[in-house]
Amino acid sequence: MPDKKQPSFWAALGKDAAKALAIGLATAAGTALVLFGLGALVSSRRLAGGLEAAKDGLFLVVALELFLLAGMLMLKGKKPEPSLKGKGWERHFQVLSIKVVLALLAAAWIAVASLLDYLSLQLF
């Protein structure tokens, strides 16, 4: 019986990046829907208020996430990075580290927030 071949580095990298971006897009869309609903309710059921609340909320979360990522990158040389091996991380991401995954999540959230900003500028 032939052995299962390990996927190549580039195939695993592409799969990990696609998975991180998909998770980022899904969580950003879900958060945007919740914030849109709350913003529309608060602004007397106006579509513009909902879009503005969703966009601002997403940009706020991205700013906090990038601040966290910057802190992680600045502390890199000061203490050794904890190993994620054996904690289930490799089951989800074979190649990417937690910092790269956070950066890809932030990129997906920025894309969704920018789309909402574009929609609000075009519609109103």
N, CA, C and O atoms as a GROMACS GRO file, in nm:
protein
  496
    1MET      N    1   0.084  -0.117   0.000
    1MET     CA    2   0.000   0.000   0.000
    1MET      C    3   0.090   0.124   0.000
    1MET      O    4   0.181   0.134   0.082
    2PRO      N    5   0.066   0.217  -0.090
    2PRO     CA    6   0.153   0.334  -0.097
    2PRO      C    7   0.132   0.425   0.024
    2PRO      O    8   0.022   0.441   0.074
    3ASP      N    9   0.244   0.484   0.067
    3ASP     CA   10   0.237   0.577   0.179
    3ASP      C   11   0.175   0.708   0.135
    3ASP      O   12   0.188   0.750   0.020
    4LYS      N   13   0.108   0.772   0.229
    4LYS     CA   14   0.054   0.904   0.198
    4LYS      C   15   0.170   1.002   0.193
    4LYS      O   16   0.251   1.010   0.285
    5LYS      N   17   0.178   1.076   0.085
    5LYS     CA   18   0.285   1.172   0.072
    5LYS      C   19   0.251   1.298   0.152
    5LYS      O   20   0.136   1.341   0.156
    6GLN      N   21   0.352   1.353   0.213
    6GLN     CA   22   0.336   1.480   0.281
    6GLN      C   23   0.319   1.588   0.174
    6GLN      O   24   0.389   1.585   0.073
    7PRO      N   25   0.229   1.683   0.196
    7PRO     CA   26   0.216   1.791   0.097
    7PRO      C   27   0.343   1.876   0.096
    7PRO      O   28   0.412   1.887   0.197
    8SER      N   29   0.372   1.933  -0.018
    8SER     CA   30   0.491   2.016  -0.028
    8SER      C   31   0.476   2.141   0.059
    8SER      O   32   0.365   2.176   0.101
    9PHE      N   33   0.587   2.205   0.084
    9PHE     CA   34   0.586   2.325   0.168
    9PHE      C   35   0.494   2.431   0.110
    9PHE      O   36   0.416   2.493   0.182
   10TRP      N   37   0.504   2.452  -0.022
   10TRP     CA   38   0.425   2.559  -0.085
   10TRP      C   39   0.277   2.526  -0.085
   10TRP      O   40   0.195   2.615  -0.068
   11ALA      N   41   0.242   2.400  -0.103
   11ALA     CA   42   0.101   2.360  -0.099
   11ALA      C   43   0.045   2.379   0.042
   11ALA      O   44  -0.067   2.427   0.059
   12ALA      N   45   0.123   2.340   0.142
   12ALA     CA   46   0.078   2.357   0.281
   12ALA      C   47   0.070   2.506   0.317
   12ALA      O   48  -0.020   2.547   0.390
   13LEU      N   49   0.164   2.586   0.266
   13LEU     CA   50   0.160   2.730   0.292
   13LEU      C   51   0.036   2.793   0.230
   13LEU      O   52  -0.031   2.875   0.294
   14GLY      N   53   0.005   2.756   0.107
   14GLY     CA   54  -0.116   2.808   0.041
   14GLY      C   55  -0.243   2.766   0.113
   14GLY      O   56  -0.336   2.846   0.128
   15LYS      N   57  -0.246   2.641   0.157
   15LYS     CA   58  -0.363   2.592   0.229
   15LYS      C   59  -0.380   2.665   0.362
   15LYS      O   60  -0.491   2.704   0.399
   16ASP      N   61  -0.270   2.684   0.434
   16ASP     CA   62  -0.276   2.756   0.562
   16ASP      C   63  -0.319   2.901   0.542
   16ASP      O   64  -0.402   2.952   0.618
   17ALA      N   65  -0.263   2.968   0.442
   17ALA     CA   66  -0.299   3.107   0.416
   17ALA      C   67  -0.445   3.120   0.376
   17ALA      O   68  -0.514   3.211   0.422
   18ALA      N   69  -0.492   3.030   0.291
   18ALA     CA   70  -0.632   3.032   0.250
   18ALA      C   71  -0.725   3.008   0.369
   18ALA      O   72  -0.830   3.071   0.381
   19LYS      N   73  -0.685   2.917   0.457
   19LYS     CA   74  -0.766   2.888   0.575
   19LYS      C   75  -0.772   3.008   0.669
   19LYS      O   76  -0.877   3.041   0.723
   20ALA      N   77  -0.657   3.074   0.689
   20ALA     CA   78  -0.654   3.191   0.777
   20ALA      C   79  -0.736   3.305   0.720
   20ALA      O   80  -0.809   3.373   0.793
   21LEU      N   81  -0.726   3.328   0.589
   21LEU     CA   82  -0.805   3.434   0.526
   21LEU      C   83  -0.955   3.401   0.530
   21LEU      O   84  -1.037   3.491   0.551
   22ALA      N   85  -0.991   3.275   0.509
   22ALA     CA   86  -1.132   3.236   0.515
   22ALA      C   87  -1.188   3.255   0.655
   22ALA      O   88  -1.301   3.302   0.671
   23ILE      N   89  -1.111   3.218   0.757
   23ILE     CA   90  -1.154   3.240   0.895
   23ILE      C   91  -1.170   3.388   0.923
   23ILE      O   92  -1.266   3.431   0.987
   24GLY      N   93  -1.074   3.468   0.874
   24GLY     CA   94  -1.082   3.612   0.893
   24GLY      C   95  -1.203   3.674   0.825
   24GLY      O   96  -1.271   3.758   0.884
   25LEU      N   97  -1.230   3.633   0.702
   25LEU     CA   98  -1.346   3.686   0.630
   25LEU      C   99  -1.477   3.645   0.697
   25LEU      O  100  -1.569   3.726   0.708
   26ALA      N  101  -1.485   3.521   0.742
   26ALA     CA  102  -1.607   3.474   0.807
   26ALA      C  103  -1.632   3.546   0.940
   26ALA      O  104  -1.744   3.588   0.968
   27THR      N  105  -1.528   3.561   1.021
   27THR     CA  106  -1.547   3.628   1.149
   27THR      C  107  -1.574   3.778   1.130
   27THR      O  108  -1.652   3.837   1.205
   28ALA      N  109  -1.509   3.838   1.031
   28ALA     CA  110  -1.534   3.980   1.005
   28ALA      C  111  -1.675   4.002   0.954
   28ALA      O  112  -1.741   4.098   0.994
   29ALA      N  113  -1.723   3.914   0.867
   29ALA     CA  114  -1.860   3.927   0.816
   29ALA      C  115  -1.962   3.908   0.928
   29ALA      O  116  -2.060   3.982   0.936
   30GLY      N  117  -1.940   3.810   1.014
   30GLY     CA  118  -2.031   3.790   1.127
   30GLY      C  119  -2.033   3.908   1.222
   30GLY      O  120  -2.139   3.952   1.265
   31THR      N  121  -1.915   3.959   1.254
   31THR     CA  122  -1.906   4.076   1.342
   31THR      C  123  -1.969   4.197   1.276
   31THR      O  124  -2.036   4.276   1.343
   32ALA      N  125  -1.948   4.213   1.146
   32ALA     CA  126  -2.006   4.326   1.074
   32ALA      C  127  -2.159   4.319   1.075
   32ALA      O  128  -2.226   4.422   1.090
   33LEU      N  129  -2.214   4.200   1.061
   33LEU     CA  130  -2.360   4.186   1.065
   33LEU      C  131  -2.416   4.225   1.201
   33LEU      O  132  -2.518   4.293   1.210
   34VAL      N  133  -2.350   4.180   1.307
   34VAL     CA  134  -2.395   4.215   1.443
   34VAL      C  135  -2.385   4.365   1.465
   34VAL      O  136  -2.479   4.427   1.515
   35LEU      N  137  -2.272   4.424   1.428
   35LEU     CA  138  -2.254   4.567   1.447
   35LEU      C  139  -2.347   4.648   1.358
   35LEU      O  140  -2.394   4.755   1.397
   36PHE      N  141  -2.375   4.597   1.237
   36PHE     CA  142  -2.469   4.665   1.148
   36PHE      C  143  -2.608   4.668   1.210
   36PHE      O  144  -2.676   4.771   1.208
   37GLY      N  145  -2.650   4.554   1.264
   37GLY     CA  146  -2.782   4.549   1.328
   37GLY      C  147  -2.792   4.642   1.447
   37GLY      O  148  -2.891   4.714   1.463
   38LEU      N  149  -2.689   4.641   1.532
   38LEU     CA  150  -2.691   4.731   1.648
   38LEU      C  151  -2.686   4.877   1.606
   38LEU      O  152  -2.757   4.960   1.663
   39GLY      N  153  -2.605   4.909   1.506
   39GLY     CA  154  -2.595   5.047   1.459
   39GLY      C  155  -2.723   5.095   1.394
   39GLY      O  156  -2.763   5.210   1.411
   40ALA      N  157  -2.788   5.006   1.321
   40ALA     CA  158  -2.915   5.044   1.259
   40ALA      C  159  -3.023   5.066   1.364
   40ALA      O  160  -3.106   5.156   1.349
   41LEU      N  161  -3.024   4.986   1.469
   41LEU     CA  162  -3.123   5.004   1.576
   41LEU      C  163  -3.100   5.135   1.651
   41LEU      O  164  -3.196   5.207   1.682
   42VAL      N  165  -2.976   5.164   1.681
   42VAL     CA  166  -2.945   5.285   1.758
   42VAL      C  167  -2.972   5.411   1.676
   42VAL      O  168  -3.014   5.513   1.730
   43SER      N  169  -2.950   5.404   1.546
   43SER     CA  170  -2.967   5.523   1.462
   43SER      C  171  -3.105   5.528   1.396
   43SER      O  172  -3.118   5.567   1.281
   44SER      N  173  -3.206   5.488   1.469
   44SER     CA  174  -3.346   5.492   1.423
   44SER      C  175  -3.366   5.415   1.292
   44SER      O  176  -3.434   5.462   1.201
   45ARG      N  177  -3.308   5.298   1.285
   45ARG     CA  178  -3.324   5.205   1.174
   45ARG      C  179  -3.281   5.264   1.039
   45ARG      O  180  -3.344   5.240   0.937
   46ARG      N  181  -3.173   5.341   1.042
   46ARG     CA  182  -3.118   5.396   0.919
   46ARG      C  183  -3.004   5.308   0.870
   46ARG      O  184  -2.921   5.262   0.949
   47LEU      N  185  -3.001   5.285   0.740
   47LEU     CA  186  -2.898   5.201   0.680
   47LEU      C  187  -2.760   5.265   0.694
   47LEU      O  188  -2.662   5.194   0.718
   48ALA      N  189  -2.753   5.395   0.681
   48ALA     CA  190  -2.624   5.465   0.692
   48ALA      C  191  -2.564   5.448   0.831
   48ALA      O  192  -2.443   5.430   0.844
   49GLY      N  193  -2.645   5.455   0.933
   49GLY     CA  194  -2.596   5.437   1.070
   49GLY      C  195  -2.544   5.297   1.094
   49GLY      O  196  -2.445   5.278   1.165
   50GLY      N  197  -2.611   5.198   1.036
   50GLY     CA  198  -2.565   5.060   1.050
   50GLY      C  199  -2.432   5.036   0.980
   50GLY      O  200  -2.344   4.971   1.036
   51LEU      N  201  -2.418   5.089   0.858
   51LEU     CA  202  -2.291   5.073   0.786
   51LEU      C  203  -2.178   5.145   0.858
   51LEU      O  204  -2.067   5.093   0.867
   52GLU      N  205  -2.206   5.262   0.910
   52GLU     CA  206  -2.102   5.339   0.980
   52GLU      C  207  -2.058   5.266   1.108
   52GLU      O  208  -1.939   5.261   1.138
   53ALA      N  209  -2.154   5.211   1.182
   53ALA     CA  210  -2.120   5.139   1.304
   53ALA      C  211  -2.039   5.012   1.274
   53ALA      O  212  -1.943   4.981   1.345
   54ALA      N  213  -2.078   4.940   1.170
   54ALA     CA  214  -2.006   4.818   1.134
   54ALA      C  215  -1.864   4.851   1.090
   54ALA      O  216  -1.769   4.785   1.132
   55LYS      N  217  -1.849   4.952   1.006
   55LYS     CA  218  -1.716   4.991   0.957
   55LYS      C  219  -1.627   5.037   1.072
   55LYS      O  220  -1.513   4.994   1.084
   56ASP      N  221  -1.680   5.125   1.157
   56ASP     CA  222  -1.600   5.176   1.268
   56ASP      C  223  -1.563   5.066   1.367
   56ASP      O  224  -1.451   5.063   1.418
   57GLY      N  225  -1.656   4.976   1.394
   57GLY     CA  226  -1.628   4.866   1.486
   57GLY      C  227  -1.520   4.773   1.432
   57GLY      O  228  -1.433   4.730   1.506
   58LEU      N  229  -1.527   4.743   1.303
   58LEU     CA  230  -1.426   4.655   1.244
   58LEU      C  231  -1.289   4.722   1.245
   58LEU      O  232  -1.189   4.657   1.276
   59PHE      N  233  -1.284   4.850   1.211
   59PHE     CA  234  -1.154   4.919   1.214
   59PHE      C  235  -1.098   4.927   1.356
   59PHE      O  236  -0.977   4.921   1.375
   60LEU      N  237  -1.185   4.941   1.455
   60LEU     CA  238  -1.140   4.944   1.594
   60LEU      C  239  -1.079   4.810   1.635
   60LEU      O  240  -0.974   4.806   1.699
   61VAL      N  241  -1.145   4.701   1.599
   61VAL     CA  242  -1.093   4.568   1.632
   61VAL      C  243  -0.960   4.543   1.561
   61VAL      O  244  -0.868   4.486   1.620
   62VAL      N  245  -0.950   4.585   1.434
   62VAL     CA  246  -0.825   4.567   1.360
   62VAL      C  247  -0.713   4.648   1.423
   62VAL      O  248  -0.599   4.600   1.433
   63ALA      N  249  -0.743   4.770   1.467
   63ALA     CA  250  -0.640   4.852   1.531
   63ALA      C  251  -0.588   4.784   1.658
   63ALA      O  252  -0.467   4.784   1.683
   64LEU      N  253  -0.677   4.728   1.737
   64LEU     CA  254  -0.635   4.658   1.859
   64LEU      C  255  -0.556   4.532   1.826
   64LEU      O  256  -0.458   4.500   1.893
   65GLU      N  257  -0.598   4.462   1.722
   65GLU     CA  258  -0.526   4.340   1.683
   65GLU      C  259  -0.386   4.373   1.631
   65GLU      O  260  -0.290   4.302   1.664
   66LEU      N  261  -0.374   4.477   1.552
   66LEU     CA  262  -0.242   4.516   1.502
   66LEU      C  263  -0.152   4.567   1.614
   66LEU      O  264  -0.031   4.548   1.610
   67PHE      N  265  -0.211   4.633   1.714
   67PHE     CA  266  -0.135   4.676   1.831
   67PHE      C  267  -0.080   4.554   1.906
   67PHE      O  268   0.036   4.554   1.948
   68LEU      N  269  -0.162   4.452   1.922
   68LEU     CA  270  -0.120   4.328   1.985
   68LEU      C  271  -0.010   4.260   1.903
   68LEU      O  272   0.089   4.212   1.959
   69LEU      N  273  -0.026   4.258   1.773
   69LEU     CA  274   0.074   4.197   1.686
   69LEU      C  275   0.206   4.273   1.691
   69LEU      O  276   0.312   4.212   1.691
   70ALA      N  277   0.200   4.406   1.696
   70ALA     CA  278   0.323   4.485   1.707
   70ALA      C  279   0.396   4.455   1.837
   70ALA      O  280   0.518   4.445   1.839
   71GLY      N  281   0.321   4.441   1.946
   71GLY     CA  282   0.382   4.405   2.073
   71GLY      C  283   0.447   4.268   2.068
   71GLY      O  284   0.555   4.248   2.124
   72MET      N  285   0.383   4.174   2.001
   72MET     CA  286   0.441   4.040   1.988
   72MET      C  287   0.570   4.045   1.908
   72MET      O  288   0.666   3.974   1.940
   73LEU      N  289   0.574   4.127   1.804
   73LEU     CA  290   0.694   4.137   1.722
   73LEU      C  291   0.807   4.209   1.794
   73LEU      O  292   0.924   4.175   1.774
   74MET      N  293   0.774   4.308   1.878
   74MET     CA  294   0.878   4.381   1.950
   74MET      C  295   0.940   4.296   2.060
   74MET      O  296   1.058   4.313   2.092
   75LEU      N  297   0.863   4.206   2.119
   75LEU     CA  298   0.914   4.122   2.227
   75LEU      C  299   0.984   3.997   2.177
   75LEU      O  300   1.030   3.915   2.257
   76LYS      N  301   0.991   3.980   2.046
   76LYS     CA  302   1.046   3.857   1.990
   76LYS      C  303   1.188   3.828   2.038
   76LYS      O  304   1.218   3.714   2.075
   77GLY      N  305   1.275   3.927   2.039
   77GLY     CA  306   1.413   3.902   2.076
   77GLY      C  307   1.438   3.899   2.225
   77GLY      O  308   1.546   3.856   2.268
   78LYS      N  309   1.343   3.943   2.305
   78LYS     CA  310   1.367   3.955   2.449
   78LYS      C  311   1.348   3.824   2.524
   78LYS      O  312   1.416   3.799   2.624
   79LYS      N  313   1.256   3.740   2.479
   79LYS     CA  314   1.236   3.611   2.545
   79LYS      C  315   1.201   3.507   2.439
   79LYS      O  316   1.147   3.542   2.334
   80PRO      N  317   1.231   3.383   2.465
   80PRO     CA  318   1.204   3.280   2.364
   80PRO      C  319   1.055   3.263   2.341
   80PRO      O  320   0.973   3.273   2.432
   81GLU      N  321   1.023   3.237   2.216
   81GLU     CA  322   0.884   3.218   2.178
   81GLU      C  323   0.836   3.081   2.224
   81GLU      O  324   0.905   2.981   2.204
   82PRO      N  325   0.718   3.074   2.287
   82PRO     CA  326   0.670   2.943   2.332
   82PRO      C  327   0.635   2.854   2.212
   82PRO      O  328   0.586   2.901   2.109
   83SER      N  329   0.662   2.728   2.226
   83SER     CA  330   0.634   2.633   2.120
   83SER      C  331   0.486   2.595   2.123
   83SER      O  332   0.430   2.570   2.229
   84LEU      N  333   0.426   2.591   2.006
   84LEU     CA  334   0.286   2.552   1.996
   84LEU      C  335   0.271   2.406   1.955
   84LEU      O  336   0.161   2.358   1.929
   85LYS      N  337   0.383   2.336   1.947
   85LYS     CA  338   0.377   2.195   1.908
   85LYS      C  339   0.309   2.113   2.018
   85LYS      O  340   0.334   2.133   2.137
   86GLY      N  341   0.225   2.023   1.975
   86GLY     CA  342   0.155   1.938   2.069
   86GLY      C  343   0.034   2.002   2.133
   86GLY      O  344  -0.029   1.942   2.220
   87LYS      N  345   0.000   2.124   2.092
   87LYS     CA  346  -0.116   2.191   2.149
   87LYS      C  347  -0.230   2.204   2.048
   87LYS      O  348  -0.324   2.280   2.070
   88GLY      N  349  -0.221   2.132   1.938
   88GLY     CA  350  -0.328   2.135   1.839
   88GLY      C  351  -0.309   2.237   1.729
   88GLY      O  352  -0.387   2.241   1.634
   89TRP      N  353  -0.207   2.322   1.741
   89TRP     CA  354  -0.187   2.425   1.639
   89TRP      C  355  -0.154   2.363   1.504
   89TRP      O  356  -0.204   2.407   1.401
   90GLU      N  357  -0.068   2.260   1.505
   90GLU     CA  358  -0.028   2.196   1.379
   90GLU      C  359  -0.143   2.123   1.311
   90GLU      O  360  -0.138   2.097   1.191
   91ARG      N  361  -0.246   2.091   1.386
   91ARG     CA  362  -0.362   2.028   1.326
   91ARG      C  363  -0.434   2.127   1.235
   91ARG      O  364  -0.493   2.087   1.134
   92HIS      N  365  -0.431   2.255   1.270
   92HIS     CA  366  -0.500   2.357   1.191
   92HIS      C  367  -0.408   2.429   1.094
   92HIS      O  368  -0.447   2.455   0.981
   93PHE      N  369  -0.287   2.461   1.137
   93PHE     CA  370  -0.191   2.534   1.053
   93PHE      C  371  -0.057   2.461   1.059
   93PHE      O  372   0.008   2.458   1.163
   94GLN      N  373  -0.017   2.403   0.946
   94GLN     CA  374   0.106   2.324   0.942
   94GLN      C  375   0.230   2.409   0.931
   94GLN      O  376   0.334   2.374   0.987
   95VAL      N  377   0.222   2.520   0.859
   95VAL     CA  378   0.340   2.598   0.827
   95VAL      C  379   0.342   2.733   0.899
   95VAL      O  380   0.446   2.775   0.949
   96LEU      N  381   0.229   2.800   0.905
   96LEU     CA  382   0.223   2.937   0.954
   96LEU      C  383   0.232   2.944   1.106
   96LEU      O  384   0.181   2.858   1.178
   97SER      N  385   0.298   3.050   1.153
   97SER     CA  386   0.305   3.075   1.297
   97SER      C  387   0.185   3.160   1.339
   97SER      O  388   0.108   3.208   1.255
   98ILE      N  389   0.170   3.179   1.467
   98ILE     CA  390   0.056   3.254   1.518
   98ILE      C  391   0.062   3.400   1.474
   98ILE      O  392  -0.042   3.463   1.454
   99LYS      N  393   0.181   3.455   1.459
   99LYS     CA  394   0.194   3.595   1.418
   99LYS      C  395   0.150   3.615   1.274
   99LYS      O  396   0.084   3.714   1.243
  100VAL      N  397   0.185   3.523   1.188
  100VAL     CA  398   0.143   3.534   1.048
  100VAL      C  399  -0.007   3.515   1.036
  100VAL      O  400  -0.072   3.583   0.957
  101VAL      N  401  -0.062   3.423   1.112
  101VAL     CA  402  -0.207   3.401   1.109
  101VAL      C  403  -0.280   3.526   1.159
  101VAL      O  404  -0.380   3.566   1.100
  102LEU      N  405  -0.231   3.589   1.265
  102LEU     CA  406  -0.293   3.713   1.313
  102LEU      C  407  -0.284   3.824   1.208
  102LEU      O  408  -0.378   3.902   1.193
  103ALA      N  409  -0.173   3.831   1.137
  103ALA     CA  410  -0.160   3.932   1.031
  103ALA      C  411  -0.258   3.905   0.917
  103ALA      O  412  -0.316   3.998   0.863
  104LEU      N  413  -0.276   3.779   0.880
  104LEU     CA  414  -0.372   3.746   0.775
  104LEU      C  415  -0.516   3.772   0.820
  104LEU      O  416  -0.599   3.815   0.740
  105LEU      N  417  -0.546   3.744   0.947
  105LEU     CA  418  -0.679   3.776   0.999
  105LEU      C  419  -0.704   3.926   0.993
  105LEU      O  420  -0.812   3.971   0.955
  106ALA      N  421  -0.604   4.004   1.031
  106ALA     CA  422  -0.617   4.150   1.027
  106ALA      C  423  -0.637   4.198   0.883
  106ALA      O  424  -0.716   4.289   0.859
  107ALA      N  425  -0.567   4.138   0.788
  107ALA     CA  426  -0.583   4.176   0.648
  107ALA      C  427  -0.725   4.148   0.599
  107ALA      O  428  -0.783   4.228   0.525
  108ALA      N  429  -0.780   4.036   0.639
  108ALA     CA  430  -0.917   4.003   0.599
  108ALA      C  431  -1.017   4.100   0.662
  108ALA      O  432  -1.111   4.144   0.595
  109TRP      N  433  -0.997   4.135   0.788
  109TRP     CA  434  -1.086   4.230   0.855
  109TRP      C  435  -1.076   4.368   0.790
  109TRP      O  436  -1.177   4.436   0.775
  110ILE      N  437  -0.954   4.409   0.753
  110ILE     CA  438  -0.937   4.538   0.685
  110ILE      C  439  -1.008   4.535   0.550
  110ILE      O  440  -1.068   4.635   0.510
  111ALA      N  441  -1.003   4.424   0.480
  111ALA     CA  442  -1.071   4.414   0.351
  111ALA      C  443  -1.223   4.430   0.368
  111ALA      O  444  -1.286   4.501   0.290
  112VAL      N  445  -1.280   4.366   0.467
  112VAL     CA  446  -1.425   4.377   0.490
  112VAL      C  447  -1.462   4.519   0.534
  112VAL      O  448  -1.561   4.574   0.487
  113ALA      N  449  -1.382   4.578   0.624
  113ALA     CA  450  -1.410   4.715   0.669
  113ALA      C  451  -1.396   4.814   0.554
  113ALA      O  452  -1.474   4.909   0.544
  114SER      N  453  -1.298   4.792   0.467
  114SER     CA  454  -1.282   4.880   0.351
  114SER      C  455  -1.398   4.866   0.254
  114SER      O  456  -1.442   4.964   0.195
  115LEU      N  457  -1.448   4.745   0.237
  115LEU     CA  458  -1.565   4.724   0.153
  115LEU      C  459  -1.687   4.798   0.210
  115LEU      O  460  -1.763   4.859   0.135
  116LEU      N  461  -1.704   4.791   0.341
  116LEU     CA  462  -1.816   4.863   0.403
  116LEU      C  463  -1.799   5.014   0.388
  116LEU      O  464  -1.897   5.086   0.366
  117ASP      N  465  -1.676   5.063   0.399
  117ASP     CA  466  -1.650   5.204   0.381
  117ASP      C  467  -1.681   5.246   0.237
  117ASP      O  468  -1.741   5.352   0.214
  118TYR      N  469  -1.641   5.165   0.141
  118TYR     CA  470  -1.670   5.194   0.001
  118TYR      C  471  -1.821   5.196  -0.024
  118TYR      O  472  -1.871   5.284  -0.094
  119LEU      N  473  -1.892   5.098   0.033
  119LEU     CA  474  -2.037   5.095   0.017
  119LEU      C  475  -2.104   5.218   0.077
  119LEU      O  476  -2.195   5.275   0.017
  120SER      N  477  -2.060   5.258   0.194
  120SER     CA  478  -2.121   5.375   0.257
  120SER      C  479  -2.091   5.503   0.178
  120SER      O  480  -2.176   5.593   0.173
  121LEU      N  481  -1.974   5.512   0.118
  121LEU     CA  482  -1.943   5.629   0.035
  121LEU      C  483  -2.023   5.630  -0.094
  121LEU      O  484  -2.064   5.737  -0.140
  122GLN      N  485  -2.045   5.515  -0.154
  122GLN     CA  486  -2.120   5.507  -0.279
  122GLN      C  487  -2.270   5.524  -0.260
  122GLN      O  488  -2.338   5.582  -0.345
  123LEU      N  489  -2.321   5.473  -0.149
  123LEU     CA  490  -2.466   5.479  -0.128
  123LEU      C  491  -2.513   5.609  -0.066
  123LEU      O  492  -2.627   5.650  -0.090
  124PHE      N  493  -2.429   5.675   0.012
  124PHE     CA  494  -2.476   5.792   0.083
  124PHE      C  495  -2.388   5.908   0.054
  124PHE      O  496  -2.411   6.018   0.105
   0.00000   0.00000   0.00000
